[in-house]
Amino acid sequence: LLAVSLFATTSISAAEQDKLANIERLLEVTNSEEIVKSILGQTEQMMSNMGAQIGVRPNEEEYFSNFSEKVFDLLTNEMNWDTLKTDFIELYSQNFTEKEIADMLSFYETDSGRAMVEKMPLVLQESIQLSQNRMMSIMPDIQEMARELQQELEQVRSSQ
């Protein structure tokens, strides 16, 4: 019984090791590390835009620059690929079966899969832009609805 139990544990461990190795390969072929670096780069750009958004004055730029640098250093240290990779592997392991990982890996190693990895960041960026543009076009309608709601609420409140 002990031998069977030991064998089962070893087999599970070997299967789990294979799954983790496939997840690591999947993260590699989907350029996950580059995506994380890209997000950090976008965050740095957002930080520089934030200064203008909050109205940093010329005499305050040094303070804001120091703040931005500290925030970016923190993000770089805590949100880099080396710190996130293990979390990603665990996340994939918890949410995908070994077969699903193998199937995804098979797909992403094809020409179509590589094209998807290459083109998806641009598609996502353009999708976000399309959504933002659509939202801007309907914003006046939403604002009008909000004004109507405010008027209705004021009428209800004044009649109580």
C-alpha positions as CSV (number, residue, x, y, z in Angstrom):
1,L,0.0,0.0,0.0
2,L,2.8,2.4,0.9
3,A,4.6,1.6,-2.4
4,V,1.4,2.3,-4.4
5,S,0.8,5.5,-2.5
6,L,4.4,6.6,-3.1
7,F,4.1,5.8,-6.8
8,A,0.8,7.7,-7.2
9,T,2.4,10.8,-5.5
10,T,5.4,10.6,-7.8
11,S,3.2,10.2,-10.9
12,I,1.1,13.2,-9.9
13,S,4.2,15.2,-9.2
14,A,5.6,14.3,-12.6
15,A,2.3,15.2,-14.3
16,E,2.2,18.4,-12.4
17,Q,5.8,19.2,-13.4
18,D,4.9,18.6,-17.1
19,K,1.9,20.9,-16.8
20,L,4.0,23.6,-15.1
21,A,6.6,23.3,-17.8
22,N,3.9,23.6,-20.5
23,I,2.5,26.7,-18.8
24,E,5.9,28.2,-18.7
25,R,6.3,27.5,-22.4
26,L,2.9,28.9,-23.1
27,L,3.7,32.1,-21.3
28,E,6.9,32.3,-23.4
29,V,5.3,31.8,-26.8
30,T,2.5,34.3,-25.9
31,N,5.1,37.0,-25.1
32,S,3.8,37.4,-21.6
33,E,7.0,39.0,-20.4
34,E,6.9,41.6,-23.2
35,I,3.3,42.3,-22.3
36,V,4.2,43.0,-18.7
37,K,7.1,45.3,-19.8
38,S,4.7,47.1,-22.2
39,I,2.2,47.6,-19.3
40,L,5.0,49.1,-17.2
41,G,5.9,51.4,-20.1
42,Q,2.3,52.5,-20.5
43,T,2.1,53.2,-16.7
44,E,5.2,55.4,-17.0
45,Q,3.4,57.3,-19.8
46,M,0.3,57.6,-17.7
47,M,2.3,59.0,-14.8
48,S,3.7,61.7,-17.0
49,N,0.2,62.6,-18.3
50,M,-1.1,62.6,-14.7
51,G,1.0,65.7,-14.0
52,A,-0.9,67.7,-16.6
53,Q,-4.3,66.2,-15.4
54,I,-3.8,67.3,-11.8
55,G,-2.5,70.7,-12.8
56,V,1.1,70.4,-11.6
57,R,2.6,73.9,-11.8
58,P,6.1,74.6,-13.1
59,N,7.4,75.2,-9.6
60,E,5.9,71.9,-8.5
61,E,7.4,69.8,-11.3
62,E,10.4,68.6,-9.3
63,Y,8.1,67.2,-6.6
64,F,5.9,65.5,-9.1
65,S,8.9,64.1,-10.9
66,N,10.2,62.7,-7.6
67,F,6.8,61.2,-6.9
68,S,6.6,59.7,-10.4
69,E,10.1,58.2,-10.1
70,K,9.3,56.6,-6.8
71,V,6.0,55.2,-8.0
72,F,7.7,53.8,-11.2
73,D,10.5,52.3,-9.2
74,L,8.0,50.6,-6.9
75,L,6.1,49.3,-9.9
76,T,9.3,48.1,-11.6
77,N,10.4,46.3,-8.5
78,E,7.0,44.7,-7.6
79,M,5.3,44.3,-11.0
80,N,8.2,43.0,-13.1
81,W,8.2,39.7,-14.9
82,D,10.4,38.0,-12.4
83,T,8.0,38.7,-9.6
84,L,4.9,38.0,-11.6
85,K,5.9,34.8,-13.5
86,T,5.3,32.4,-10.6
87,D,1.9,34.0,-10.0
88,F,1.0,33.7,-13.7
89,I,2.0,30.0,-13.7
90,E,-0.1,29.3,-10.6
91,L,-3.0,31.2,-12.1
92,Y,-2.9,29.2,-15.3
93,S,-2.4,26.0,-13.4
94,Q,-5.5,26.7,-11.2
95,N,-7.7,27.7,-14.1
96,F,-6.7,25.4,-17.0
97,T,-6.4,21.7,-17.3
98,E,-3.3,20.0,-18.7
99,K,-5.1,19.3,-21.9
100,E,-6.3,22.9,-22.3
101,I,-2.7,24.2,-21.7
102,A,-1.4,21.7,-24.3
103,D,-4.0,22.7,-26.8
104,M,-3.3,26.4,-26.3
105,L,0.4,25.7,-26.6
106,S,-0.2,23.8,-29.9
107,F,-2.2,26.7,-31.3
108,Y,0.2,29.4,-30.3
109,E,3.1,27.5,-31.9
110,T,1.3,27.6,-35.3
111,D,1.6,30.5,-37.8
112,S,-1.9,31.6,-36.9
113,G,-1.1,31.5,-33.2
114,R,2.1,33.5,-33.6
115,A,0.1,36.0,-35.8
116,M,-2.4,36.4,-33.0
117,V,0.3,37.0,-30.4
118,E,1.9,39.6,-32.7
119,K,-1.3,41.4,-33.7
120,M,-3.5,41.1,-30.6
121,P,-1.9,44.1,-28.7
122,L,-2.7,46.4,-31.6
123,V,-6.2,44.9,-31.9
124,L,-6.8,45.4,-28.2
125,Q,-5.4,49.0,-28.3
126,E,-7.7,49.8,-31.2
127,S,-10.6,48.1,-29.5
128,I,-10.1,50.3,-26.5
129,Q,-9.9,53.4,-28.7
130,L,-13.1,52.4,-30.5
131,S,-14.9,51.9,-27.2
132,Q,-13.7,55.2,-25.9
133,N,-14.8,57.0,-29.0
134,R,-18.2,55.4,-28.8
135,M,-18.5,56.4,-25.2
136,M,-17.6,60.0,-26.0
137,S,-20.3,60.0,-28.7
138,I,-23.0,58.9,-26.3
139,M,-21.8,61.0,-23.3
140,P,-24.1,63.9,-24.1
141,D,-27.1,61.5,-24.0
142,I,-25.9,60.0,-20.6
143,Q,-25.4,63.5,-19.2
144,E,-29.0,64.5,-20.3
145,M,-30.4,61.4,-18.7
146,A,-28.5,62.3,-15.5
147,R,-30.0,65.8,-15.6
148,E,-33.4,64.3,-16.0
149,L,-32.8,62.0,-13.1
150,Q,-31.6,64.8,-10.9
151,Q,-34.8,66.8,-11.8
152,E,-37.0,63.8,-10.9
153,L,-35.2,63.3,-7.6
154,E,-35.6,67.0,-6.8
155,Q,-39.3,66.8,-7.5
156,V,-39.7,63.7,-5.3
157,R,-37.7,65.2,-2.5
158,S,-39.6,68.5,-2.6
159,S,-43.0,66.7,-2.4
160,Q,-42.0,64.7,0.7
